[in-house]
Amino acid sequence: MKWTDIYEIAAALADAHPGVDPEQVRFTDLHNWVLELPGFDDDPKRSGEKILEAIQMAWIAEA
């Protein structure tokens, strides 16, 4: 997975962190959780607030 795989990342986060309200997740935690996902292999420095916000919004929609 890469940072641009927004919906795949959101689904993986929903599976990895059931019961977590994605609206309450800080971007620093979200960033770290994405890096910990199995199959994620992108440069940690390539993410930014816009990407993290898009992932969070997709996760909210997933939930």
N, C-alpha and C positions, 0 to 999 in steps of 0.2 A: 504494500500500500504506500501511496504517496500522499502528501498534504492535500493534493487536489482531489483525492478520492473521498470527498466530503460525506456522501451517503453511506459508503462502505465503512468509513471510520465511525460514523454515528451509530450504525447498527452494531458494530463491534463493541463500542462503549456501552451501549444499552445492555448487551449480553454480559460484559465484564463487570458492570457496576449496577446490578439490579437494585431497585429500591432507592437509587440516588435521584434526587430532583435535579435535572440538568440546569434548571434556571438558577440554582443556588451554587453551582460549581464556579470557582474562581478560575480565571484563564491560566494562572500558573499551574494549578492542579490539572486542568484540562490538557495543557501542553504535555505535562509529565505522563499523564495517563495514555495519551496518544502514542508517545514514544515507547511505552511499555507493551503496546498491543502486539500480539504475535503477527508476524508478517509485515509489520511496518518497517520500512527501510529507507526513509528519506532523511535528508539533512535536517537536524533539529533547528538550525538557524533559518531555514526557509519559511518557517511559519511566522505569522504576524497576527495582529488583532483582527483583521478582516477575515482571515482564514479560520481562526479560532471561533469567531462569532458565527461564521457560517456553519461550522461543525456543531456548535452549541444549538443553533436554530434547527438544524437537521435532527439532532438528538431529541430536542423537545418535540418535534413532529413525530419522531419514532415512538416516543413514550406516549 
